[in-house]
């Protein structure tokens, strides 16, 4: 039996487990041998138990040292040469750049690149980001248009931007809306009836996730006399240039306006215990946190910006507010805090939307179709063998 080999290259093992593990398991069940190259922290056992070969690879996301980066590309190319994958799947900007170069050096022709969002380099006004951005665009033009490559985008705005700028050919792109959500794991439940309303911001503690605006809105509402809990849920991700320090987070907690729960591994329960989910992000691909909130039946307050507005229908399953507007963010939160019936109606609408449009099964089917398009002969043989075995 011919089993095509699929190799994922992702920066962190926890990202793979939270966003891509169901896809990898489905690929195995469809007849692929699956390999993961990633930085290993705490999820090795989970990955190996899923039948996935794990190759540790430490890629420092925030590093700009050219010697370290060239060394990383060389190591990655060596892995590709040894594993001989039939198709590689790179996720996020740095893996796309390094993985695409390594694939060329190793002679791997079938390449799937998945942009999960345009990230710090495309959202920041800092000098470093402005200087690097044109170089990234040049690299993308060179690397994303291979004859047997596909670029998966999570929202139409980002896709149109890259196509209209001449960075990637439209026929090489595929719109797949996010990583999907497991609607059974993130189940619907009525909101809690005990205690004040709980507003949760679930994200890495980064400036471009709108954390600063959320804290300012919480302070504003508490000074207005609004009774509610405002909770930050997520770790600091110090490899990211936009990271908020632990010192700053603990200072906010000491001021009494917000709580910080750090990273949680029980997000379905966290959402079940919440009343409102808020993500005032500056820009996203398509935020999984909002899909999980919708699937859990929670109304959402988020920014009217790329990626976020893909999940929220204003006035139906949540509210959209202008980017970086603390007052309007506070007003939207206050409206939902003070109107429980509207919260519940929006939560039901969000649940229906998640089940219909964002279920993980849809994302898996669409992504497997991309692999099959690149490997029609191999996947046909593999599927036939699986049918004969059954």
N, C-alpha and C positions, 0 to 999 in steps of 0.2 A: 504493500500500500504506500502510495506517495503522500507524505504528510508535508505540506508547505510549512516553512518556518517563518513565524512572525516575531519580530524583535521590537519591543518598545524601548525608547530612551526618554526618560523623565527625570527631572532633577531630584525629587524626594520620594521615598517609598510611601510616606503617608499620603502624598498627593495621588499616587497611583492607586492606593487602596480606597481612597474616598471618591475618586473620580473615574478610574479606568478598570478596576478589578472586575466588575460584572462583564465588561466588554471582553477582557482577556479570557475569562472563564467561558463565555459564549464562543469565542474563537476556538478554544480547545475542543469544545463539544462539536464544533463545526468541522473539526479535522485538522486544525493547525497545531504544530508544536510552538509553544509560546515561551519567549525569553524576555526577561526584563533587565535592563541596565539602569541602575539608579543608585543614589546615595542611600545607604541602609542605616536606619536609626532603630526603630522599635517594631518593625512590621515584617521582619524576615520570615518568621514562622507562619504567619497568615498567608504570605505569598507562596511559600513552598508547599504549604498544605493544599493550596489551590491547584497544584500540579504545574506550577510555573517555575522555570529555571531562573535563578536569581544571580546576577553578576554585579557585585558591589562596584560602584564608581563614584568617587567623590568629586563633584563639580561645584565649585564655590560660585554661587550665583552672582554675588556682588563684586567678584574679582575682575579687574581690568588689566592685570599684569600680563603683557604679551607673551612672555616666556612660559608662564604657567598655562596660558590658554593654548599655545601651540603644543605643549606637552599633552594637554588633555585631548586635543584633536588626534594626536598621534596614538595615544592609548586607545581611544575609541575606534580608530581605524583598525588597529590590531585586533580588537574584539570582533569587529565586523568581518575581518578576514578569517578569523578562527571559526566564527559561528556560521558564516555563509547564509545569512537570512535571505529568504525569497522576497520579503517585503519588510521595510523598517517603518516604524510609526514614531515620529518625534513630536513631543508636546511642549509648547511654549517657546519663546523667542530664542533663548540660548541653546536649548537642545536642537531646535530647527537649524540654526546657523552651524553649530559644530557637527551635528549629525549629518547634515547634507554634505558638508565638506568631507567628512570621514567616509560617507557612503561612496562618494566619487572616487576617493583614493582606494577604496577596497573593492570597487567594481560592482557595488550594489546598485541596481538600476530602478527598482520599484520602491518609490519613496512616498510616504504619506506624512505630510506636515500639518499639525493642528495648532492653529493660533487660538489660544484661550482668551485673548484680550491683548490690547496694544501696550499695556504695562506702563511702568515708570518712564521709560524712554520716550513714550509718545504722549504722556499726560503731563509731564513735569515741565515747568518753565525754567528750571535750573540750568545754568550754563553748561554743565557736563552733559545733560540730556540733549540740549540743543546742538551741541557739537557732535555727539555720537549719532544722533538721529539720521542725518544724511548718509552716513557710512552704512547704517543698517539698511536703509532703502536701497543703496547700491548693491549690497550683499544679497538682499532679497531678490533683486532683479536677476542676479547671476545664478541664484540657487533654486528659485521656486518654479522655474520654467523648463525643467528637464522633460524629455519626451515621455517618460513614464513616472511622472510625479503628479501628485494631487495635493491641493491646499484646502484643508477643512477650516471653514470659518463659522463662528457661532452666531453672528448677526449680519444682516444685510448691509448695515451702515459701514462696518469695517471692510466687508467684501468690496463694496462699491468704491470705497476710498482707494484701496490698493489697485483695483482694476482701472479706475479713472486716472490714477497717477502713472499708469503704464508699468507698474511694478510686477504684476502677474497677469497672465492671459485669463480672460473670463472662463474659457472652456476647461481650464485646469483647476478651477475652484469648485468646491462643493459646500453648500450651506447645510450644516447639521447643528441644530439649535441646542448647544450645550452638551453636558455630560448626561443629562437626563436625571430623573429622580425615581427611586424605588418607592412607589406609592403604597406598598405594603409595610415597608420599614417606617416610612414617614406617614403615619396613619392619621386619619381625621379623628379629633376628639373635641368635645365642647370645651370652651375656655374655662379655667378655674373660677369658682364662685367665691373663694375665700381670699381675703387680702386685697390690697390695692392693685390696680392694673400694672402688669409687668411688661415693660418695653425692652426688647432685646436687640442688640446689634451683634450679629454673628459674623465675624470676619477676622482675618489677621489684623493686628493693631498697627495699621498703616495710615499715614496722613491722607493718602488718596482713596481710602475707603470711607472718608468723611467722618472719622472718629472725632476730630477736633470740633466739627460742627455739631455732632451729636451731643458731646459733653456741654457745649455752649447752650444748646437748646434745652438740655436737662436743667442746667442752672437757671435759665430764663423761666422755665415752667415752675420750678420750685419757688422762685421768687414771686411768681404770680399766685402762689398758693395752690397749685395743682398737685393732687396727691397721686403719686405713682412711683414705681421703682424703675430705674434706668440701668440696664445691665450690659456691660461689654463682655462678649464671650469670644475668646480667641487669644492666640499667643502673639509674641512680639515680632518674630521673624527678623532677627537682627541682620541677616544677610541682605535685606532689602534696603535700598537707599531711603525709602520713605518711612522706615520703621519709627514707631514712637517708643521712647525708652521706658524701661520698667520704672525708673525714677519718676517720670512724668505721670505714668499710670497710677502709681501708688499715691502721688500727690493729689490727683483728682479724687481718688477714693477718700483720702484724708479730709478733703474739703466737704465731703458728704453729699455730692450731687449724683455720683454714679457708683455702681459696684463693678468690680472686675473679677470675673470668674476664671480667667486664663483659658487655656484650651480644654475642651470637654469632649469626651468620647461617647457621651450619651445624648447626642443632639436631638433625637426624637423625643426624649423625655424633657429636655430643656424647652423645646418648642411647645410640648403639651402643657407645660407649666406657665407658658407666656400668654399674653393677650395681644400684643402687637409686635411685628418684626420691622426693624428700621435699618436701611442701608443707604446712607446719603453719599454714595460713591461718586467719584469724578468720572469714571469710565470703566466699563466691564466688557468682557466677551459676552457671556451670559451667566450671571452669578448663580451657582448651585445653591447657595444659601437661600436665595429667594425662591427657587424651585421647591426646596425643602419646606420653606415657610408656607407656600401656597398649598402644597400637598398635605400639610398638617392642618390646614384650615385656618390659617392666621392672616389677618389683614396686613398689608404691607404699606409702609411709607418709604419711598425711595426717590431718587433724583430723576428728572426728566432728561436722561442722558443715554448715550449709546450703551446697549446691553441691558441696562436696568428697565427701560421702558418696553423691552421685549416680553417681560414677565407680567407687568402691571397694566391693566386697563383702568385708566383713571376714573374713579368714582364707582367702579364695579368690584374689583378685588383689592383695591388699595388706592393710595393717593400719590401723585407725582408732584414734586416740588422743584423749584429752580435750583440749579447747581450753586453750591456754597452759600445758600441763603439761610442763615440761622433762624431768622424771625419766621419765615414761611414754613420752615421745618418744624419749629416749635408750635406754630398755629395748627398744622396738620396733625401733629401728635396729640395736641390738646383736644381737637375735634373728635378723634377716635377714643381717646381716654374717657371723654365725657359722654360718649354715645355707644353703649354696649350693644344695642340692637343692630346698629349699622356695622359694628365690628363683626358680629356673628353672620350677618348677611354677606359681607365681603369675604369672610372666611370660607363660606360655602361656595361662593363663586370661584375663589381661588382653588379650592379642592377640585372642582369640576374642570377647571382649566388645566391643572397639572395632570389629571388623569387623561384628558383628551389630547393634549398637545405635547407634553413634556415627559411622559413615562419613559423610563430607561429602556424598555423593550424597543421603542421606536428608534432611539439613538443607536442601539446595538445593530438593529437590522440595516439601518442606513450606512453604518460604518463597515459592516461586513460586505455590503454591496460594493463599496469602494475597493476593498481588497480583491473581491472577485473580478472587478473590472480590470484591475492590473494583472491578475493571475488567472485568466479564464481557463486555460488548459489544465493547470495544476489543480485548481479548486474543483473543476469538473471531475477529474480522476479521483480526488479525495472524497468528494461527495458520493460518487458511485461506489467506492469501496466501503464507505460507512453504511450505505443502504444494503449492500450485499451481506455485511457483517450482522446487521440487525435482522 
